[in-house]
Amino acid sequence: MARAWPTMTGTEQAVAAHYTTGALFEKIVEGLVAQGKDLTSLRPDDLVPAEHFHTGGKLATDRLLDNMRLAAGAQLLDIGCGIGGVARAAAVQYDARVFGVDLTPEFVETATALSAAVGLSDRTRFMTGSALDLPVDSGAFDAAVMVHVGMNIADKSRLFAQAFAALKPGGLFGVFDTMLAPLAEDLAYPVPWAETPETSFPESPEVYREAAAEAGFLPVSEVDYSVGLGDDRVATVPVNTDQPLGPFLMMGHTAAQKLRNHRANLSAGRVSPVEMIFRR
């Protein structure tokens, strides 16, 4: 299923560097200990506060997976898997077999270690790789997800083409990204996915729709969580970094500023958290 992949492009190297903080697994372990968790008997739920690195956290993950109606035991591809929060949720809730791909070696190493710590190594596997050159066989997956990844990828057409190729006929592709809203205002930086605009490529929902159609996908559903069509908690961005565990551990020393800016961008209507589901 997996194969080797080429050297990262300059932009990909910059994106991976942005997400690399150093000793991430150790920091998460420290947070778990601070919360009084027994490291010899960790459960998947113990990781929830830290592992869902996207707007809306675990609630948004659950909404996406529920809306995709994954079949039990599905082979799922997680594009831009981060430290494995979405993958483990799918494994626990749907008994999915998940293969996660991410640019950032530290994320992949941490995802692998966390799955081992909660007994999910048999259902989740992770590999360093690019969403624009997925290290997987064609037609290998029943479904694919991509959660808060497209903002770091300029070539949406190639991104969707790669996802399309990885899926079996009829397979679903679930996307949950921060997308540009109609308000024509520059974003406040830094944000969780980028320090500066040079590695930030958010686009409007229309660009996603066009890339999906070009790849051959058919639309299934779309929800903009900023306009009250779903649970408005999906659009929330907590900014408290004074706690043992949280996605802020993956954001470096500017974490608080990134979270404040992201919340401000959402509140001002510059961006929206949008979920889209497509069918191959």
N, C-alpha and C positions, 0 to 999 in steps of 0.2 A: 504493500500500500504506500509506503513512504520511500522517498528517494532523496539523494543529495541535491543541494540547490546552489546556484551560483553566488559569487561574492555580492554583498550588499552594494547598492548604489550610494552615492554621496548623501542623498536625501534620507535614504533608509538608515544609514549610519548615524545621521544626526537625530533621527527619530528614536533609534535604539538608545543613543546616548542620553537623550532627554528623559527616558524612562528608567535609566540605570541609576540607582541611588547608593548601592553597595550594602552588603550584609542584610538584604531585605528579609530573607527567611529568619535570620537571627532576631531582627526587630519584631517580626510577627510573633515569634516564640516568646520574646520578652513581654509583649503585650498580653499574650495568653496567660503567662504566669502572673502578671499584674492583675488579671481578672480572676485569679484563683483557679484556673483550669488545671486539671491533672494531665500532664503531657503523656502519660502512659495509657490514657483512656479517652483521647480526644474523639469527639463526634463531629460530623460534617457541619452541624449547626453552630459549633463553636467558632468556625472560621467566618461566618456570615458578616460580622461587622467590618472585616478587612478586605474581603475578596471580590466584592462587586464594585469595580472601579468605573462607575458610570452614573449618570443622573438617575435618581429614583432607586438605586441600589437593588436589593434582593426583590423588592416589589416589582420593579420593572423587568427583572429577569423572569420572574414567575409569570407575569402577564404575557411576555413574548412566547415563552414555552407553552403556556396554556393555549394561546391563540393559534399556535402552530399545530396543536393536537398531535404531538409526537406519538407514534405507535410504540408500544412496549418493546424494548430491545433494539430500537432503531440505531443504525450506524449514523452518527452525527459528526459533522465537521464544524469545528469552532475556529473561525478565521479571526486572528488577532485575539487569542485566548487569554492574554494577560496572565494572571496567576491562577487561573482555572476556576473561578467562581461559577461562571455559567456552565462550564463542563460538569462540575461536580453536582450542581443543581439538577441538570438533565440526567445524570447517572443515578442520583438518589430518587428523583421523582418519577422517572420514566424507565429506569433500568437501561438507559441508553449506553451504547459503547461509543465513547467520544474520543476523537483525535483532534487535538488542539495545535494550532500553528501560530507562532508569534515571532516578531523580529528581534525581540529583546532577550538575549540569553539568560539574564538574571530572572526574568519573568518565567521562562521555561523551566529553569532549575528550581525555582520556588514552587511553581505549580506542581512539578513532579514530587517534590519533597512533601508538600502539603497533602497531596492525594495519598501518598504512602502513610502519612501520619494519621489519616482518618480511615484507612482501609479501603481506598478506592482505586488502587493501582491497577486492579484487574478490569476496571471499567473506564479509565481515563488514561490517555497517553499524550505526551506533549513533545513538540519538536520545534527547533528554531527554523524559521523559514519566512518567505515573503508571500503576502497575499497576491502579489502580481506574478508570482511563479510558484504556485502551490506545489509542495513536494508530495503529491498524492496521485494515484492512478485515476484516469478518467472513469466516470460513472461508478465510483466506489461507494457513494454515500446516499442514504435515504433522505437526508436533510442537512442543511447547513445554517449556521447563525453567524452574524457579525454584529458585535455590540460595541458602539463608540470606537470605531476603527477608521471609518471612511474619512474622518476629519484630518487624518495624516496621509491621505492618499490622493494625489492629484488626478491620476488616470482612472476615473470611475469606469470607463468603458472596459478597460482591461481587467479591472477588479471584478466586474460582473461576469465577464467572459470566463474568467478562471473559476468562479463559483459555479457557473452553468456547467462547465466541463466536468467538474467534480461530482455532480449529482446524477443519480439515476433518472430516467424519464419519469415525470410526475413528482419528482422530489421538490420539497419546499425550501426556500431561502428566506430566513427571517433576519431583518435588518433593524437595528435600533441605533440611531445616530443623532448627534447634534447637527441640525441642518439650518441653513440660512433662512431667516424669516423675511417677509417683504420689506421691512423697514431698512432703508439704505443707509445704515450707519456702520462705521468701522467698529470692530470688536475691541473691547478693552483687553489688553494682554498684561501679564501672562495668563494663560488658561490651563486647565489640567492637561490638555494634550499638546501644548506648545508654549514655549517661552515668548516667541516672536512669530509674526506672520510668515516667515520664511518656510516653516514646516507645517503650516496650518492651511488646510484646503477644504473647509466646510463649503457645501453647495446647497442649493435649494432642492426641495423635494422633486421639482420638475427635472433637474439634472439626473437624479437617481432614477426616476421613471424612464427617462430616455435611455440611459445606459442599460437598464434592465431589459427594455424592449429590444434594443439593438442586439443584446446577447441572446435573445430568444425567450426570455421569461414572460409569463402572463401575470398580471396583477391579481392578487387575492384579496388583500385588505390594506388599509392605511389608517393610522390614528396619529393625529398631532396632539400630544398630551398638554400642550400649552393653551389649548382653546376649550378645555372642559369637556372633551368628547369621552374621556376616560377618567380614571381615578387621578385627581390632580396631585396626589402625593408622588406620582411618577415624575413630575416636573420639579420636585424639590431638590435642593442642594444644601446639605448641612455644611456649616463652616467651622464647627467646633473641632479644633485640633488638639485640645487639652484632654485627651482621653487615651487609654492604652492602645486601642485598635481602631483603625479606620483606613479608608483609601488614601488618606493624606500621607501614609507611610511610603507611598509610591511617587510622591510629588516633590520630594526634596525640601530644601529650606524655604522655598517660596510657596509652600502648600497653602497657607492661610490666604495669601494674596490671590492665588489661582482660584481658590474656591469662591472668594468674594467676587472676583471678576466674572466668573462663570454665572453666579447667581444674578449679578447685575446685568449681564448680557441677556439672560433669560427674561428677567423682569422688565427690561427695556424693550423687549420684542425684537432684539437683533438676531436671536437664534431660537429654535424650538426643538424639543425632544420629539422625534418622529419615529414611529414604528411602521415598517412596511413588510409585507409578506408577499412573496412571489412564488410561482410554480413553474418548474421546468417543463 
